[in-house]
């Protein structure tokens, strides 16, 4: 009995089966082709690939902004395609949080007003709003700047506010599209450590599109795609340095515009 291991089973929260996305136009564009992808509850996954490889399309499909041309998507045991427009909007608001490279805060609002926006849309009672603002602002180091307007914030403060807005309604999944793309290296490191901490403490699933191997090295797993198709997948090591090196190795095989010669893990 003494040496039995406790097995923790994780639920699959995102599941794509043989998904293809074709954009019609003067020239038909197959952005994603017969792609299988899954993410488990509490996993932190990076998606990497050259420009035009289908990374953002994949995120748009998971976010239900786009629907697949072929194939099946299940998120939190629900097929978004089966929902009406109203139910889909509600599903997105309840299950998903979004963090973008372009931070998209409302400039005329304070940090606190930006944070509570999703709760206001959902009709959450005021005392519950206050509780959640207190918790999120403490988690993210925003307590001292709640009254500041968005245009008074540094890049790092603004992105932390955007993460708070994505977290405050307790989503199952955070979808992050190049969340450190416009930040200096110190702010980027702060944001990545913050996402890692949220992932570890709240068990929130995070799926992050990034071109940055340093950002990807914070994740549990990296999926590489090329021309809309699966290319490779690697899992983290005990040491972040060796995981980072393996990410660089796959990127060098992947091709595209990756200048890897000067990148060092801080």
Secondary structure, 3 states (H helix, E strand, C coil): CCCCCCCCCCCEEEEEEEEEEEECCCCCEEEEEEEEEEEECCCEEEEECCCCCCHHHHHHHHCCCCCCCEEEEEECCECHHHCCHHHHHHHHHHHEEEEECCCCCCCCCEHHHHHHHHHHHCCCCHHHHHHHHHHHHHHHCCHHHCCCEHHHCCHHHHHHHHHHHHHCCCCCEEEEECCCCCCCHHHHHHHHHHHHHHHHHHCCEEEEECCCHHHHCCCCEEEEEECCEEEEEEECCCCHHHHHHHHHHHHHHHCCCCCCCCCCCC
